[in-house]
Amino acid sequence: MLKNRNRSIKGVQNIKTHAGKVDHVSHPHMAYMRISCLEMEKARKNKEKSGAQKRIDMINQRLMEIEKEKAHIQRILGDTSIALESSNVDHDSEIKGGFKIKY
């Protein structure tokens, strides 16, 4: 008798149905709505893609300008700057044996 009291009483509200699980394709208006949502997302992504491509093009253009300016400066300085850079390297400051930490 005590076991029966712990069970909940089930009614019509507890019956599980498939009412909310209708396929969207079976209703034409739902399918067209989904298609329109997909088309809007596609348009947004294409706009985002073109903006990103413009940024990439601007970066590539700037990189080419940097290389041109660098080559121009090197032509002005000539080979003397390359010789100066190699002579200014402090060979004694190089640490042999890798990175060491002292505690």
Rosetta blueprint (number, residue, H / E / L):
1 M L
2 L H
3 K H
4 N H
5 R H
6 N H
7 R L
8 S L
9 I L
10 K L
11 G L
12 V H
13 Q H
14 N H
15 I L
16 K L
17 T L
18 H L
19 A L
20 G L
21 K L
22 V L
23 D L
24 H H
25 V H
26 S H
27 H L
28 P H
29 H H
30 M H
31 A H
32 Y H
33 M H
34 R H
35 I H
36 S H
37 C H
38 L H
39 E H
40 M H
41 E H
42 K H
43 A H
44 R H
45 K H
46 N H
47 K H
48 E H
49 K H
50 S H
51 G H
52 A H
53 Q H
54 K H
55 R H
56 I H
57 D H
58 M H
59 I H
60 N H
61 Q H
62 R H
63 L H
64 M H
65 E H
66 I H
67 E H
68 K H
69 E H
70 K H
71 A H
72 H H
73 I H
74 Q H
75 R H
76 I H
77 L H
78 G L
79 D L
80 T H
81 S H
82 I H
83 A H
84 L H
85 E H
86 S H
87 S H
88 N H
89 V L
90 D L
91 H H
92 D H
93 S H
94 E L
95 I L
96 K L
97 G L
98 G L
99 F L
100 K L
101 I L
102 K L
103 Y L
